[in-house]
Amino acid sequence: MTTARRPTLGLLAVAVFFISTSAPIIAATQAPALAIAFWRTALGAALTAPWTLTRHLPELRALTARQWWLCAAGGALLAAHFAAWIPSLRFTSVASSTALVATQPVWAALLARARGVRFPGRVWAGIGVALVGITVLTGVDVALDARSLIGDALALVGAMLAAAYVTVGEAARQDVSTPSYTLIAYSSSAVVLLPVCLLAGAALTGYPASAWALIAALTLLAQLLGHSLINATLRTTSATVTSMGILFEMPIATILAALFLGQWPPLAVVPALVLLLVGVAIVVRAGAGSTPSATLAESPT
Protein backbone atom coordinates (compact mmCIF):
# COMPACT_ATOMS: atom_id res chain seq x y z
CA MET A 1 0.00 0.00 0.00
CA THR A 2 1.44 3.36 -1.00
CA THR A 3 1.83 6.20 1.48
CA ALA A 4 -0.66 8.25 -0.58
CA ARG A 5 -3.24 5.48 -0.31
CA ARG A 6 -3.00 5.03 3.49
CA PRO A 7 -4.32 8.54 4.33
CA THR A 8 -7.17 8.08 1.85
CA LEU A 9 -8.28 4.80 3.42
CA GLY A 10 -7.87 6.35 6.87
CA LEU A 11 -10.11 9.22 5.76
CA LEU A 12 -12.62 6.71 4.42
CA ALA A 13 -12.63 4.86 7.76
CA VAL A 14 -13.33 8.11 9.63
CA ALA A 15 -16.10 9.01 7.14
CA VAL A 16 -17.75 5.60 7.51
CA PHE A 17 -17.67 5.91 11.31
CA PHE A 18 -19.33 9.34 11.14
CA ILE A 19 -22.12 8.19 8.81
CA SER A 20 -22.57 5.10 11.00
CA THR A 21 -23.68 7.37 13.86
CA SER A 22 -26.74 8.46 11.87
CA ALA A 23 -29.19 5.64 12.69
CA PRO A 24 -28.27 5.30 16.40
CA ILE A 25 -28.54 9.08 16.89
CA ILE A 26 -31.95 9.17 15.18
CA ALA A 27 -33.18 6.21 17.23
CA ALA A 28 -32.15 8.01 20.43
CA THR A 29 -33.63 11.42 19.54
CA GLN A 30 -36.87 12.32 21.34
CA ALA A 31 -38.47 14.20 18.45
CA PRO A 32 -40.90 13.30 15.65
CA ALA A 33 -39.21 11.39 12.84
CA LEU A 34 -40.41 13.79 10.13
CA ALA A 35 -39.20 16.76 12.17
CA ILE A 36 -35.76 15.15 12.45
CA ALA A 37 -35.73 14.83 8.66
CA PHE A 38 -36.67 18.51 8.27
CA TRP A 39 -34.11 19.84 10.74
CA ARG A 40 -31.38 17.62 9.31
CA THR A 41 -31.79 19.08 5.83
CA ALA A 42 -32.58 22.64 6.96
CA LEU A 43 -29.54 22.81 9.25
CA GLY A 44 -27.42 21.14 6.58
CA ALA A 45 -28.45 23.84 4.10
CA ALA A 46 -27.85 26.63 6.63
CA LEU A 47 -24.37 25.36 7.49
CA THR A 48 -23.27 24.83 3.88
CA ALA A 49 -24.74 28.12 2.60
CA PRO A 50 -22.03 30.60 3.76
CA TRP A 51 -19.11 28.73 2.17
CA THR A 52 -21.03 27.81 -0.99
CA LEU A 53 -22.41 31.33 -1.52
CA THR A 54 -18.93 32.77 -0.99
CA ARG A 55 -17.11 30.40 -3.33
CA HIS A 56 -19.76 29.36 -5.87
CA LEU A 57 -22.14 32.33 -6.25
CA PRO A 58 -21.14 32.98 -9.91
CA GLU A 59 -21.87 29.34 -10.72
CA LEU A 60 -25.25 29.47 -8.95
CA ARG A 61 -26.21 32.60 -10.90
CA ALA A 62 -25.22 30.95 -14.19
CA LEU A 63 -27.20 27.72 -13.71
CA THR A 64 -29.80 26.99 -16.37
CA ALA A 65 -33.44 26.20 -15.62
CA ARG A 66 -32.74 22.51 -16.34
CA GLN A 67 -29.82 22.45 -13.89
CA TRP A 68 -31.93 24.09 -11.17
CA TRP A 69 -34.73 21.62 -11.86
CA LEU A 70 -32.42 18.60 -11.60
CA CYS A 71 -30.88 19.83 -8.34
CA ALA A 72 -34.31 20.60 -6.87
CA ALA A 73 -35.65 17.22 -8.02
CA GLY A 74 -32.72 15.57 -6.25
CA GLY A 75 -33.66 17.48 -3.10
CA ALA A 76 -37.30 16.38 -3.36
CA LEU A 77 -36.18 12.75 -3.66
CA LEU A 78 -33.84 13.22 -0.70
CA ALA A 79 -36.81 14.54 1.31
CA ALA A 80 -38.87 11.50 0.33
CA HIS A 81 -35.97 9.20 1.25
CA PHE A 82 -35.61 10.71 4.72
CA ALA A 83 -39.42 10.77 5.17
CA ALA A 84 -39.45 7.00 4.63
CA TRP A 85 -36.19 5.85 6.20
CA ILE A 86 -36.06 7.93 9.41
CA PRO A 87 -39.54 6.79 10.59
CA SER A 88 -38.44 3.18 9.98
CA LEU A 89 -36.25 3.47 13.07
CA ARG A 90 -39.40 3.90 15.19
CA PHE A 91 -40.64 0.44 14.13
CA THR A 92 -37.60 -1.75 13.54
CA SER A 93 -34.07 -2.08 14.88
CA VAL A 94 -31.04 -0.05 13.84
CA ALA A 95 -29.47 -3.27 12.51
CA SER A 96 -32.41 -4.14 10.25
CA SER A 97 -33.05 -0.56 9.12
CA THR A 98 -29.44 0.17 8.16
CA ALA A 99 -29.06 -3.22 6.46
CA LEU A 100 -32.19 -2.74 4.35
CA VAL A 101 -31.44 0.86 3.40
CA ALA A 102 -27.93 -0.29 2.43
CA THR A 103 -29.53 -2.14 -0.51
CA GLN A 104 -29.55 1.20 -2.36
CA PRO A 105 -26.90 -0.03 -4.89
CA VAL A 106 -29.22 -2.92 -5.81
CA TRP A 107 -32.08 -0.57 -6.69
CA ALA A 108 -29.66 1.85 -8.36
CA ALA A 109 -28.44 -1.00 -10.55
CA LEU A 110 -32.02 -1.89 -11.49
CA LEU A 111 -32.71 1.77 -12.34
CA ALA A 112 -29.59 1.84 -14.50
CA ARG A 113 -30.72 -1.36 -16.24
CA ALA A 114 -34.11 0.25 -16.94
CA ARG A 115 -32.18 3.07 -18.64
CA GLY A 116 -30.42 0.58 -20.90
CA VAL A 117 -27.20 -0.14 -18.97
CA ARG A 118 -26.09 -3.77 -19.32
CA PHE A 119 -24.51 -5.73 -16.46
CA PRO A 120 -22.46 -8.92 -16.17
CA GLY A 121 -24.22 -11.97 -14.76
CA ARG A 122 -22.53 -11.50 -11.37
CA VAL A 123 -24.57 -8.34 -10.78
CA TRP A 124 -27.78 -10.34 -11.16
CA ALA A 125 -26.37 -13.02 -8.87
CA GLY A 126 -25.64 -10.35 -6.26
CA ILE A 127 -29.15 -8.93 -6.62
CA GLY A 128 -30.56 -12.43 -6.10
CA VAL A 129 -28.48 -13.00 -2.95
CA ALA A 130 -29.51 -9.58 -1.59
CA LEU A 131 -33.20 -10.32 -2.24
CA VAL A 132 -32.90 -13.63 -0.39
CA GLY A 133 -31.29 -11.75 2.51
CA ILE A 134 -34.13 -9.19 2.49
CA THR A 135 -36.74 -11.97 2.54
CA VAL A 136 -35.08 -13.86 5.39
CA LEU A 137 -34.45 -10.71 7.44
CA THR A 138 -38.04 -9.50 7.07
CA GLY A 139 -39.37 -12.95 8.00
CA VAL A 140 -37.25 -13.10 11.15
CA ASP A 141 -38.22 -9.55 12.14
CA VAL A 142 -41.95 -10.25 11.71
CA ALA A 143 -41.65 -13.45 13.76
CA LEU A 144 -40.08 -11.43 16.59
CA ASP A 145 -42.38 -8.39 16.36
CA ALA A 146 -45.12 -7.85 13.78
CA ARG A 147 -44.59 -4.06 13.93
CA SER A 148 -41.12 -4.59 12.48
CA LEU A 149 -42.71 -5.25 9.08
CA ILE A 150 -43.69 -1.55 8.91
CA GLY A 151 -40.14 -0.46 9.70
CA ASP A 152 -38.60 -2.94 7.28
CA ALA A 153 -40.95 -1.79 4.50
CA LEU A 154 -40.15 1.88 5.17
CA ALA A 155 -36.40 1.15 5.12
CA LEU A 156 -36.74 -0.65 1.77
CA VAL A 157 -38.76 2.23 0.32
CA GLY A 158 -36.06 4.55 1.69
CA ALA A 159 -33.41 2.51 -0.15
CA MET A 160 -35.34 2.75 -3.43
CA LEU A 161 -35.79 6.51 -3.01
CA ALA A 162 -32.09 6.86 -2.17
CA ALA A 163 -31.29 5.07 -5.43
CA ALA A 164 -33.51 7.52 -7.31
CA TYR A 165 -31.89 10.44 -5.46
CA VAL A 166 -28.33 9.46 -6.36
CA THR A 167 -29.35 8.67 -9.94
CA VAL A 168 -30.78 12.17 -10.38
CA GLY A 169 -27.83 13.62 -8.46
CA GLU A 170 -25.38 11.87 -10.78
CA ALA A 171 -27.08 13.53 -13.74
CA ALA A 172 -27.14 16.94 -12.02
CA ARG A 173 -23.48 16.81 -10.99
CA GLN A 174 -22.26 16.26 -14.53
CA ASP A 175 -22.11 20.05 -14.91
CA VAL A 176 -22.87 21.37 -11.39
CA SER A 177 -20.27 21.37 -8.61
CA THR A 178 -20.93 19.23 -5.52
CA PRO A 179 -21.18 22.26 -3.14
CA SER A 180 -23.75 24.01 -5.35
CA TYR A 181 -25.73 20.81 -5.84
CA THR A 182 -25.65 20.06 -2.11
CA LEU A 183 -26.92 23.51 -1.14
CA ILE A 184 -29.81 23.43 -3.63
CA ALA A 185 -30.70 19.81 -2.80
CA TYR A 186 -30.66 20.34 0.99
CA SER A 187 -32.64 23.59 0.66
CA SER A 188 -35.30 22.12 -1.62
CA SER A 189 -35.48 19.05 0.62
CA ALA A 190 -36.22 21.24 3.64
CA VAL A 191 -38.81 23.20 1.63
CA VAL A 192 -40.58 19.93 0.74
CA LEU A 193 -40.42 18.53 4.27
CA LEU A 194 -41.74 21.66 6.02
CA PRO A 195 -45.35 21.40 4.75
CA VAL A 196 -45.22 17.62 5.19
CA CYS A 197 -44.38 18.12 8.87
CA LEU A 198 -47.13 20.72 9.27
CA LEU A 199 -49.75 18.53 7.57
CA ALA A 200 -48.69 15.48 9.60
CA GLY A 201 -48.79 17.44 12.86
CA ALA A 202 -45.10 16.80 13.57
CA ALA A 203 -43.98 19.40 16.12
CA LEU A 204 -40.94 21.35 14.94
CA THR A 205 -40.10 22.83 18.35
CA GLY A 206 -40.57 22.12 22.05
CA TYR A 207 -38.00 19.31 22.33
CA PRO A 208 -35.77 18.74 25.35
CA ALA A 209 -32.23 20.11 25.15
CA SER A 210 -30.91 16.57 24.69
CA ALA A 211 -32.96 16.18 21.49
CA TRP A 212 -31.59 19.43 20.03
CA ALA A 213 -28.06 18.28 20.91
CA LEU A 214 -28.62 14.99 19.08
CA ILE A 215 -30.11 16.75 16.03
CA ALA A 216 -27.05 19.02 15.95
CA ALA A 217 -24.75 16.00 16.27
CA LEU A 218 -26.63 14.21 13.47
CA THR A 219 -26.23 17.21 11.16
CA LEU A 220 -22.58 17.80 12.00
CA LEU A 221 -21.26 14.22 12.21
CA ALA A 222 -23.33 12.20 9.74
CA GLN A 223 -24.53 14.83 7.29
CA LEU A 224 -21.67 17.31 6.99
CA LEU A 225 -18.48 15.55 8.12
CA GLY A 226 -19.44 12.03 7.01
CA HIS A 227 -20.73 12.87 3.56
CA SER A 228 -18.12 15.59 2.96
CA LEU A 229 -15.32 13.14 3.75
CA ILE A 230 -16.90 10.53 1.46
CA ASN A 231 -16.80 13.09 -1.36
CA ALA A 232 -13.18 13.87 -0.48
CA THR A 233 -12.13 10.21 -0.72
CA LEU A 234 -13.63 9.98 -4.22
CA ARG A 235 -10.97 12.40 -5.45
CA THR A 236 -8.18 9.92 -4.71
CA THR A 237 -9.77 6.46 -4.64
CA SER A 238 -12.25 4.53 -6.75
CA ALA A 239 -16.00 4.60 -6.24
CA THR A 240 -15.90 0.81 -5.80
CA VAL A 241 -13.48 1.00 -2.85
CA THR A 242 -15.52 3.81 -1.30
CA SER A 243 -18.77 1.88 -1.80
CA MET A 244 -17.29 -1.24 -0.20
CA GLY A 245 -16.18 0.88 2.74
CA ILE A 246 -19.69 2.31 3.13
CA LEU A 247 -21.00 -1.25 3.59
CA PHE A 248 -19.29 -1.25 7.00
CA GLU A 249 -21.87 1.33 8.11
CA MET A 250 -24.36 -1.39 9.05
CA PRO A 251 -22.15 -3.41 11.44
CA ILE A 252 -20.71 -0.23 13.00
CA ALA A 253 -24.20 1.26 13.48
CA THR A 254 -25.37 -2.06 14.94
CA ILE A 255 -22.49 -2.10 17.44
CA LEU A 256 -23.14 1.53 18.44
CA ALA A 257 -26.86 0.80 18.90
CA ALA A 258 -26.07 -2.27 20.99
CA LEU A 259 -23.59 -0.43 23.22
CA PHE A 260 -25.51 2.82 23.71
CA LEU A 261 -29.18 1.87 23.12
CA GLY A 262 -29.23 -1.75 24.26
CA GLN A 263 -30.37 -2.93 20.81
CA TRP A 264 -28.58 -6.27 20.69
CA PRO A 265 -29.63 -8.04 17.46
CA PRO A 266 -30.96 -11.59 17.93
CA LEU A 267 -28.72 -14.31 16.54
CA ALA A 268 -31.47 -15.36 14.12
CA VAL A 269 -31.01 -12.18 12.05
CA VAL A 270 -27.23 -12.52 11.65
CA PRO A 271 -27.33 -14.95 8.66
CA ALA A 272 -29.85 -12.68 6.93
CA LEU A 273 -27.69 -9.60 7.50
CA VAL A 274 -24.65 -11.43 6.13
CA LEU A 275 -26.57 -12.61 3.05
CA LEU A 276 -27.88 -9.12 2.39
CA LEU A 277 -24.51 -7.40 2.68
CA VAL A 278 -22.73 -10.08 0.64
CA GLY A 279 -25.30 -9.60 -2.11
CA VAL A 280 -24.85 -5.83 -2.10
CA ALA A 281 -21.06 -6.24 -2.08
CA ILE A 282 -21.28 -8.49 -5.16
CA VAL A 283 -23.42 -5.89 -6.94
CA VAL A 284 -20.93 -3.13 -6.10
CA ARG A 285 -17.87 -5.14 -7.13
CA ALA A 286 -19.34 -6.71 -10.26
CA GLY A 287 -21.07 -3.50 -11.34
CA ALA A 288 -17.91 -1.38 -11.25
CA GLY A 289 -17.49 0.19 -14.66
CA SER A 290 -21.11 -0.31 -15.69
CA THR A 291 -22.92 1.52 -12.89
CA PRO A 292 -22.19 5.27 -12.59
CA SER A 293 -19.68 5.96 -9.81
CA ALA A 294 -21.92 8.50 -8.10
CA THR A 295 -24.64 5.87 -7.91
CA LEU A 296 -22.35 3.40 -6.16
CA ALA A 297 -20.40 5.65 -3.81
CA GLU A 298 -23.22 7.19 -1.81
CA SER A 299 -24.35 6.48 1.74
CA PRO A 300 -28.14 6.35 2.00
CA THR A 301 -28.14 7.62 5.59
Summary of the structure (lengths in Angstrom):
residues: 301
radius of gyration: 18.3
end to end distance: 29.7
largest distance: 56.0
contacts: 1116
relative contact order: 0.23
helix: 79%
strand: 1%
